[in-house]
């Protein structure tokens, strides 16, 4: 046991994308740097961005990023329940890394009783092994319509005796109302868990905000532990790719090393998954990566990327309806490169068969875009793996999360070992996520793409280190937390919980008994 803090904390948010994941990662990074044995935990995540753990399970990418901040390998214990939306109404349920069918929003409520035990066991195990466990909530605890079945916000806080810090995103506007209202709508027992607040993404002079925070404390009896400034350096490993603005450049690419930029259009599919594959490209100087949602945005692109999808068949239909499918075909016909990853790879083939009805009711198949001589068959069993191999003689690693299996391929393979993927010269595809994170391969691929796109002035940087970029971002988070949050106060909350004399707020609604 270290001399530092010992206990656990739940970081909740006023809304989705308020910054919970970043605050947890920053706290984890700072505590790890101080020598504290610390681990992340998110009882239930809803995300199509996921990774494969060393033992072959599947968890949310944010928890893998937070584990890395702690110096730990990903584990299913860090995210025992993962919901992967396949439509607006249904999600695949992944429990301790393994898919266990699909649920609707209503039917999931009947499963939460059984999942409480799974969550409790995972968290108890982590608390026994680590000095500190920093937990992340989901959505907002103010969603009181979901409180009865809650296993990840105040329901978790009550079951595991956790103090809670609420994060609000001031960039959205109305943060003081959000913070006050989040506490006020909770019942008295849940309110007693809220120890204080963190304001996130602040731009401007903190002195202008200070009077508001003083009033918030007077109204709630709770302090604000700090104000984290907006930082444009934080963009890797986004929890939700839909938070990235379409047509905007991803990240902050450095200027080109040569005389030309390389322009990459990543199609933002409605059910895009593991969109973080594109982030490795966006770390390269002179590479401008944009998410696109309509066909005209492909006209000036040098490279088109079809990323992964949690609903490959439905997203393929969207490609056709939107006109992007024809634009991708025209791009390839012009001799410009197209790259498909996982579901995007499957879309590029001749046909997708679904005899087990994984995505298509009745098991009907669909025609692909026909840019690869490839046939894929969906199987109910999901394939998960962390493979290694070689591409063009270069060693590479990646990870696989897919239901589709290649049953016929007439194209040359992309990976010589283990004989995976397709490479026709201008149209390439692979089931491997993370392939672009291999620095030497990414450089070779970009150099080839530049030639095919006629960008003779593009020069690939010889020294971009994607793993180092990830580490640097985690250090930025740790530095922001160290500089702008009252860590003495937060560590006191971790050690001792929320103060016992916090006031109970009332909503002022008629009939309130508080």
C-alpha positions as CSV (number, residue, x, y, z in Angstrom):
1,X,0.0,0.0,0.0
2,X,1.4,3.4,-1.0
3,X,1.4,6.5,1.3
4,X,-1.0,8.2,-1.1
5,X,-4.8,8.1,-1.3
6,X,-6.7,4.8,-0.7
7,X,-10.3,4.3,-1.7
8,X,-12.5,4.9,-4.7
9,X,-14.3,7.8,-6.5
10,X,-17.1,8.0,-9.1
11,X,-16.8,10.7,-11.7
12,X,-20.2,11.5,-13.1
13,X,-21.3,14.1,-15.7
14,X,-24.1,16.4,-16.3
15,X,-24.4,15.1,-19.8
16,X,-22.8,12.6,-22.2
17,X,-19.5,13.9,-23.5
18,X,-19.1,16.3,-20.6
19,X,-15.5,15.1,-20.2
20,X,-15.9,12.2,-17.7
21,X,-13.5,9.9,-19.6
22,X,-10.9,12.6,-19.9
23,X,-11.1,13.5,-16.2
24,X,-10.9,9.9,-15.2
25,X,-7.9,9.4,-17.5
26,X,-6.2,12.6,-16.1
27,X,-6.7,11.5,-12.5
28,X,-5.4,8.0,-13.3
29,X,-2.4,9.4,-15.1
30,X,-1.5,11.8,-12.3
31,X,-1.9,9.2,-9.5
32,X,0.1,6.7,-11.5
33,X,2.9,9.2,-11.9
34,X,2.9,9.8,-8.2
35,X,3.4,6.1,-7.6
36,X,-0.2,5.3,-6.6
37,X,-1.6,1.8,-7.5
38,X,-4.6,2.9,-9.5
39,X,-7.1,1.4,-11.9
40,X,-10.1,2.7,-13.9
41,X,-13.6,1.2,-13.9
42,X,-16.8,1.8,-15.9
43,X,-19.6,-0.5,-14.9
44,X,-21.5,-0.1,-18.1
45,X,-20.4,1.7,-21.3
46,X,-22.3,2.3,-24.5
47,X,-19.9,2.7,-27.4
48,X,-19.0,1.1,-30.7
49,X,-15.4,2.0,-30.1
50,X,-13.8,-1.0,-28.4
51,X,-10.6,-2.9,-28.1
52,X,-9.6,-6.5,-27.5
53,X,-8.0,-7.3,-24.1
54,X,-4.9,-9.6,-23.9
55,X,-7.1,-12.5,-22.8
56,X,-9.5,-12.1,-25.8
57,X,-12.3,-10.1,-24.3
58,X,-13.9,-6.8,-25.5
59,X,-14.2,-3.5,-23.6
60,X,-14.8,0.1,-24.4
61,X,-11.8,2.0,-25.9
62,X,-12.1,4.7,-23.2
63,X,-11.4,2.2,-20.5
64,X,-8.4,0.8,-22.4
65,X,-7.1,4.3,-22.7
66,X,-7.6,4.9,-19.0
67,X,-5.9,1.6,-18.2
68,X,-2.9,2.8,-20.3
69,X,-2.9,6.0,-18.2
70,X,-2.5,3.7,-15.1
71,X,0.3,1.7,-16.7
72,X,-2.0,-1.3,-17.0
73,X,-3.0,-3.7,-19.8
74,X,-6.7,-3.6,-20.7
75,X,-8.9,-6.0,-18.7
76,X,-12.6,-7.0,-18.9
77,X,-12.8,-6.1,-15.2
78,X,-12.4,-2.4,-16.1
79,X,-15.6,-2.5,-18.1
80,X,-17.7,-5.5,-17.3
81,X,-20.7,-4.4,-19.3
82,X,-20.5,-2.9,-22.8
83,X,-23.5,-2.0,-24.9
84,X,-22.8,-1.7,-28.7
85,X,-25.7,0.0,-30.5
86,X,-26.6,-1.6,-33.8
87,X,-29.6,0.7,-34.4
88,X,-31.5,3.4,-32.6
89,X,-33.4,0.8,-30.6
90,X,-31.2,-2.2,-30.1
91,X,-27.7,-2.9,-28.8
92,X,-25.5,-6.0,-28.4
93,X,-24.7,-6.8,-24.8
94,X,-21.1,-7.7,-24.0
95,X,-20.6,-9.1,-20.5
96,X,-17.1,-9.5,-19.2
97,X,-15.8,-9.3,-22.7
98,X,-18.2,-11.8,-24.4
99,X,-21.2,-11.0,-26.5
100,X,-24.5,-12.2,-24.9
101,X,-27.2,-11.4,-27.4
102,X,-29.1,-8.2,-28.2
103,X,-31.5,-6.0,-26.2
104,X,-33.8,-3.1,-26.7
105,X,-33.9,-0.2,-24.3
106,X,-36.9,-1.7,-22.6
107,X,-35.8,-5.3,-22.5
108,X,-32.4,-4.3,-21.1
109,X,-34.1,-3.3,-17.8
110,X,-34.9,-6.9,-17.1
111,X,-31.2,-7.8,-17.3
112,X,-29.8,-5.2,-14.9
113,X,-30.7,-7.2,-11.8
114,X,-28.4,-10.0,-12.9
115,X,-25.7,-7.5,-14.1
116,X,-25.6,-5.8,-10.7
117,X,-23.7,-8.8,-9.4
118,X,-21.3,-8.9,-12.3
119,X,-20.5,-5.2,-11.7
120,X,-20.2,-5.5,-8.0
121,X,-17.8,-8.5,-8.3
122,X,-15.6,-6.7,-10.8
123,X,-15.4,-3.5,-8.7
124,X,-14.8,-5.4,-5.5
125,X,-11.9,-7.3,-7.1
126,X,-10.3,-4.1,-8.4
127,X,-10.6,-2.4,-5.0
128,X,-8.9,-5.4,-3.3
129,X,-6.0,-5.2,-5.8
130,X,-5.4,-1.4,-6.2
131,X,-5.0,1.4,-3.8
132,X,-7.4,3.6,-5.8
133,X,-10.2,2.9,-8.3
134,X,-11.4,5.8,-10.3
135,X,-14.9,5.0,-11.6
136,X,-16.6,6.7,-14.5
137,X,-20.4,7.1,-14.8
138,X,-22.4,6.9,-18.0
139,X,-24.6,9.6,-19.5
140,X,-25.9,11.6,-16.5
141,X,-27.2,10.7,-13.0
142,X,-29.9,13.3,-13.6
143,X,-31.7,10.8,-15.9
144,X,-34.0,9.9,-13.0
145,X,-36.3,8.0,-15.2
146,X,-33.6,5.3,-15.4
147,X,-32.6,5.4,-11.7
148,X,-34.4,2.2,-10.7
149,X,-32.3,0.1,-13.0
150,X,-29.1,2.1,-12.7
151,X,-25.9,0.1,-12.3
152,X,-23.3,2.7,-13.3
153,X,-24.2,6.1,-11.8
154,X,-25.9,6.7,-8.4
155,X,-27.0,3.1,-8.3
156,X,-23.3,2.1,-8.3
157,X,-22.4,4.8,-5.9
158,X,-24.9,3.6,-3.4
159,X,-24.1,-0.1,-3.8
160,X,-20.3,0.4,-3.5
161,X,-20.3,3.3,-1.1
162,X,-18.7,5.8,-3.5
163,X,-18.3,9.5,-3.2
164,X,-19.2,11.3,-6.5
165,X,-17.7,14.3,-8.3
166,X,-19.9,15.8,-11.1
167,X,-18.2,17.1,-14.3
168,X,-20.0,19.8,-16.3
169,X,-19.0,21.0,-19.8
170,X,-19.1,24.8,-19.9
171,X,-18.5,24.9,-23.6
172,X,-22.1,23.7,-24.1
173,X,-23.5,26.7,-22.1
174,X,-25.6,26.6,-18.9
175,X,-23.0,24.7,-16.9
176,X,-24.1,26.2,-13.5
177,X,-27.7,25.2,-14.1
178,X,-26.5,21.8,-15.2
179,X,-24.5,21.3,-12.0
180,X,-27.2,22.6,-9.7
181,X,-30.0,20.7,-11.5
182,X,-28.1,17.5,-11.5
183,X,-27.9,17.5,-7.7
184,X,-31.4,19.0,-7.2
185,X,-33.3,16.3,-9.1
186,X,-31.7,13.4,-7.1
187,X,-33.3,12.0,-4.0
188,X,-31.7,12.9,-0.6
189,X,-29.7,9.7,-0.3
190,X,-28.2,10.2,-3.7
191,X,-27.5,13.9,-3.1
192,X,-25.5,12.9,0.0
193,X,-23.0,11.2,-2.3
194,X,-22.2,14.3,-4.4
195,X,-19.0,15.8,-2.9
196,X,-18.4,18.5,-5.4
197,X,-18.0,19.6,-9.0
198,X,-15.4,20.0,-11.8
199,X,-16.0,22.5,-14.7
200,X,-14.5,21.3,-18.0
201,X,-13.5,23.0,-21.3
202,X,-13.4,26.5,-20.0
203,X,-12.1,29.3,-22.3
204,X,-11.3,32.7,-21.1
205,X,-10.5,34.4,-17.8
206,X,-11.3,32.2,-14.7
207,X,-11.9,35.4,-12.7
208,X,-15.1,35.9,-14.7
209,X,-16.4,32.5,-13.7
210,X,-15.4,32.7,-10.0
211,X,-18.5,34.6,-8.8
212,X,-20.7,32.0,-10.4
213,X,-18.8,29.2,-8.7
214,X,-19.1,31.0,-5.4
215,X,-22.9,31.2,-5.9
216,X,-23.0,27.6,-6.8
217,X,-21.3,26.7,-3.6
218,X,-23.7,28.9,-1.6
219,X,-26.7,27.2,-3.3
220,X,-25.5,23.6,-3.1
221,X,-23.1,23.6,-0.1
222,X,-20.6,21.9,-2.4
223,X,-17.2,23.2,-3.7
224,X,-15.9,23.2,-7.3
225,X,-12.7,21.3,-7.2
226,X,-11.3,23.1,-10.2
227,X,-11.8,24.4,-13.7
228,X,-10.1,22.5,-16.5
229,X,-9.3,24.7,-19.5
230,X,-10.2,23.9,-23.1
231,X,-7.2,22.2,-24.8
232,X,-7.0,21.5,-28.5
233,X,-4.3,18.9,-27.8
234,X,-6.9,16.4,-26.6
235,X,-8.5,14.5,-29.5
236,X,-7.1,11.0,-29.6
237,X,-9.2,7.9,-28.5
238,X,-12.5,9.8,-28.6
239,X,-15.2,7.9,-26.8
240,X,-17.8,8.9,-29.5
241,X,-16.6,9.5,-33.1
242,X,-19.9,11.4,-33.7
243,X,-18.6,14.2,-31.5
244,X,-16.1,15.0,-34.3
245,X,-17.6,17.6,-36.6
246,X,-18.1,16.4,-40.1
247,X,-15.9,18.1,-42.7
248,X,-13.6,19.5,-40.0
249,X,-10.0,18.4,-40.0
250,X,-9.4,15.7,-37.4
251,X,-6.8,16.6,-34.8
252,X,-4.1,19.2,-35.4
253,X,-1.8,17.9,-38.2
254,X,1.6,19.6,-38.6
255,X,2.6,21.3,-41.8
256,X,3.7,19.0,-44.7
257,X,7.3,17.9,-44.8
258,X,7.2,18.4,-48.6
259,X,5.2,20.7,-50.8
260,X,1.9,19.0,-50.8
261,X,-0.8,17.8,-48.4
262,X,-2.5,14.4,-48.6
263,X,-6.2,14.7,-48.2
264,X,-8.0,11.7,-46.6
265,X,-11.8,11.4,-46.5
266,X,-13.1,9.0,-43.8
267,X,-16.8,8.2,-44.4
268,X,-18.6,8.7,-41.1
269,X,-21.1,5.8,-41.3
270,X,-24.2,6.1,-39.1
271,X,-23.0,3.1,-37.0
272,X,-19.3,3.7,-37.4
273,X,-17.2,1.6,-35.0
274,X,-13.6,1.9,-34.0
275,X,-13.3,5.1,-35.9
276,X,-10.1,5.7,-34.0
277,X,-8.3,3.8,-36.8
278,X,-8.2,7.2,-38.6
279,X,-6.4,8.9,-35.8
280,X,-3.1,7.4,-36.6
281,X,-3.3,9.0,-40.1
282,X,-4.3,12.3,-38.5
283,X,-1.1,12.4,-36.4
284,X,1.0,12.6,-39.6
285,X,2.3,16.0,-40.7
286,X,0.8,17.0,-44.0
287,X,-2.1,14.6,-43.8
288,X,-5.5,16.2,-43.5
289,X,-8.2,13.7,-42.3
290,X,-11.8,14.6,-42.5
291,X,-15.0,12.7,-41.6
292,X,-17.5,13.1,-44.5
293,X,-21.2,12.4,-44.8
294,X,-22.1,13.4,-48.3
295,X,-20.6,12.5,-51.8
296,X,-19.4,16.0,-52.8
297,X,-16.7,15.8,-50.1
298,X,-15.0,12.9,-51.9
299,X,-14.4,14.9,-55.1
300,X,-11.2,16.5,-53.9
301,X,-10.0,13.6,-51.6
302,X,-6.8,11.8,-52.4
303,X,-7.7,8.8,-50.3
304,X,-11.1,7.4,-49.2
305,X,-11.4,5.3,-46.1
306,X,-14.4,3.1,-45.3
307,X,-14.1,2.4,-41.5
308,X,-15.7,-0.2,-39.3
309,X,-19.4,-0.5,-38.7
310,X,-21.6,-2.1,-36.0
311,X,-24.3,-2.4,-38.7
312,X,-22.5,-3.2,-41.9
313,X,-25.6,-4.1,-44.0
314,X,-27.6,-1.1,-42.9
315,X,-24.6,1.3,-43.4
316,X,-24.0,-0.2,-46.8
317,X,-27.6,0.7,-47.6
318,X,-27.0,4.2,-46.3
319,X,-23.9,4.5,-48.6
320,X,-26.1,3.8,-51.6
321,X,-29.0,6.1,-50.6
322,X,-26.6,9.0,-49.8
323,X,-24.8,8.7,-53.2
324,X,-21.5,8.0,-51.4
325,X,-21.3,4.5,-52.8
326,X,-21.2,5.8,-56.4
327,X,-18.6,8.4,-55.3
328,X,-16.4,5.7,-53.8
329,X,-16.7,3.7,-57.1
330,X,-15.8,6.8,-59.1
331,X,-12.8,7.5,-56.9
332,X,-11.5,4.0,-57.4
333,X,-12.2,4.1,-61.1
334,X,-10.0,7.2,-61.3
335,X,-7.1,5.1,-59.9
336,X,-7.1,6.8,-56.5
337,X,-6.8,4.7,-53.4
338,X,-9.6,3.3,-51.3
339,X,-9.0,1.5,-47.9
340,X,-11.7,-0.5,-46.2
341,X,-11.3,-1.6,-42.5
342,X,-13.4,-4.4,-41.0
343,X,-17.0,-3.6,-41.9
344,X,-15.7,-1.2,-44.6
345,X,-13.6,-4.0,-46.0
346,X,-16.7,-6.2,-46.2
347,X,-18.7,-3.5,-48.0
348,X,-16.0,-3.3,-50.7
349,X,-16.6,-7.0,-51.7
350,X,-19.0,-8.7,-54.1
351,X,-21.4,-10.1,-51.6
352,X,-22.2,-10.3,-47.9
353,X,-24.1,-13.5,-46.9
354,X,-26.0,-13.7,-43.7
355,X,-27.5,-17.2,-43.3
356,X,-27.7,-17.0,-39.5
357,X,-29.5,-13.6,-39.6
358,X,-26.8,-11.7,-37.6
359,X,-27.8,-8.4,-39.2
360,X,-30.5,-9.3,-41.8
361,X,-33.8,-10.7,-40.6
362,X,-34.5,-13.9,-42.5
363,X,-30.9,-14.4,-43.4
364,X,-30.9,-12.7,-46.8
365,X,-27.6,-11.6,-48.2
366,X,-26.7,-8.3,-49.9
367,X,-24.5,-7.2,-52.8
368,X,-21.4,-5.2,-51.9
369,X,-19.8,-2.4,-53.9
370,X,-17.9,-4.9,-56.0
371,X,-14.5,-3.2,-55.8
372,X,-12.9,-6.4,-54.3
373,X,-13.3,-10.0,-55.4
374,X,-14.5,-10.9,-52.0
375,X,-17.4,-12.8,-50.4
376,X,-18.1,-12.5,-46.7
377,X,-20.4,-14.6,-44.5
378,X,-21.7,-13.4,-41.2
379,X,-21.6,-15.9,-38.3
380,X,-23.3,-15.5,-35.0
381,X,-20.1,-16.1,-33.1
382,X,-18.0,-12.9,-32.9
383,X,-14.3,-13.2,-33.7
384,X,-12.0,-11.5,-31.3
385,X,-8.2,-11.5,-31.5
386,X,-4.9,-9.6,-31.2
387,X,-3.0,-10.9,-34.2
388,X,0.5,-10.2,-35.4
389,X,1.9,-10.6,-38.9
390,X,3.7,-8.9,-41.8
391,X,2.7,-6.5,-44.5
392,X,5.2,-5.9,-47.3
393,X,7.8,-7.5,-45.1
394,X,7.1,-5.1,-42.2
395,X,6.1,-6.6,-38.8
396,X,2.6,-5.4,-37.7
397,X,0.1,-6.0,-34.9
398,X,-3.6,-5.3,-34.8
399,X,-6.9,-6.5,-33.3
400,X,-10.0,-8.1,-34.7
401,X,-13.7,-7.6,-33.7
402,X,-16.1,-8.9,-36.3
403,X,-18.9,-11.4,-37.2
404,X,-17.9,-11.6,-40.9
405,X,-15.7,-14.4,-42.2
406,X,-14.1,-14.3,-45.6
407,X,-15.3,-17.4,-47.6
408,X,-13.9,-16.5,-51.0
409,X,-11.3,-14.0,-52.2
410,X,-9.8,-13.7,-55.6
411,X,-7.5,-10.7,-54.9
412,X,-3.9,-10.8,-53.7
413,X,-3.6,-10.7,-49.9
414,X,-2.6,-7.5,-48.0
415,X,-0.8,-9.3,-45.2
416,X,1.6,-12.0,-46.4
417,X,1.4,-13.5,-42.9
418,X,-1.2,-14.7,-42.0
419,X,-2.6,-14.3,-45.5
420,X,-5.3,-11.8,-44.6
421,X,-7.0,-8.9,-46.3
422,X,-7.0,-7.8,-50.0
423,X,-4.7,-5.6,-52.1
424,X,-5.6,-4.9,-55.7
425,X,-3.1,-2.0,-55.9
426,X,-5.5,0.9,-55.4
427,X,-8.3,-0.8,-53.4
428,X,-7.2,-2.4,-50.1
429,X,-9.0,-3.9,-47.2
430,X,-8.4,-5.7,-43.9
431,X,-10.4,-7.0,-40.9
432,X,-7.6,-5.8,-38.7
433,X,-8.2,-2.7,-36.6
434,X,-5.1,-0.9,-35.4
435,X,-3.0,-1.7,-38.4
436,X,-2.4,2.0,-39.1
437,X,-0.9,2.4,-35.6
438,X,2.2,0.5,-36.9
439,X,4.5,3.3,-37.8
440,X,6.6,1.7,-40.5
441,X,3.6,0.3,-42.3
442,X,1.7,3.6,-42.1
443,X,4.6,5.5,-43.6
444,X,4.9,3.0,-46.5
445,X,1.1,3.1,-47.1
446,X,1.0,6.8,-47.1
447,X,3.9,7.0,-49.6
448,X,2.1,4.6,-51.9
449,X,-1.2,6.5,-51.6
450,X,0.6,9.8,-52.4
451,X,2.0,8.3,-55.7
452,X,-1.4,6.8,-56.6
453,X,-3.2,10.1,-55.9
454,X,-0.7,12.1,-57.9
455,X,0.7,14.0,-54.9
456,X,4.3,13.9,-55.9
457,X,5.1,16.8,-53.4
458,X,3.9,14.8,-50.4
459,X,6.7,13.6,-48.2
460,X,5.9,11.3,-45.3
461,X,7.5,12.2,-42.0
462,X,10.1,9.7,-40.9
463,X,9.7,10.1,-37.2
464,X,6.0,10.1,-36.3
465,X,5.5,7.8,-33.3
466,X,1.9,7.1,-32.7
467,X,2.4,5.3,-29.4
468,X,4.3,8.3,-28.1
469,X,1.6,10.6,-29.3
470,X,-0.9,8.6,-27.2
471,X,1.4,8.8,-24.2
472,X,1.9,12.5,-24.6
473,X,-1.8,13.1,-24.6
474,X,-2.2,11.2,-21.4
475,X,0.5,13.3,-19.9
476,X,-1.3,16.5,-21.0
477,X,-4.4,15.2,-19.2
478,X,-2.3,14.5,-16.1
479,X,-0.7,17.9,-16.2
480,X,-4.1,19.7,-16.6
481,X,-5.5,17.8,-13.6
482,X,-2.3,18.5,-11.5
483,X,-2.4,22.2,-12.4
484,X,-6.1,23.1,-12.3
485,X,-7.8,20.7,-9.8
486,X,-7.5,20.8,-6.0
487,X,-5.9,17.3,-5.7
488,X,-5.6,17.6,-1.9
489,X,-9.4,18.0,-1.7
490,X,-10.1,15.3,-4.2
491,X,-7.7,12.9,-2.4
492,X,-9.5,13.7,0.9
493,X,-12.8,12.7,-0.8
494,X,-11.2,9.5,-2.1
495,X,-10.0,8.6,1.4
496,X,-13.0,9.7,3.5
497,X,-16.0,10.0,1.2
498,X,-18.4,13.0,0.8
499,X,-18.9,15.2,3.9
500,X,-21.7,14.0,6.2
501,X,-23.3,17.4,6.6
502,X,-24.1,18.3,2.9
503,X,-27.4,20.1,2.5
504,X,-30.3,18.6,0.6
505,X,-31.6,20.6,-2.3
506,X,-35.2,20.9,-3.4
507,X,-36.5,21.4,-6.9
508,X,-39.3,23.8,-5.7
509,X,-41.8,21.6,-7.5
510,X,-45.3,21.4,-6.1
511,X,-45.6,18.3,-3.9
512,X,-41.9,18.1,-3.1
513,X,-41.4,16.5,0.3
514,X,-37.7,17.2,0.6
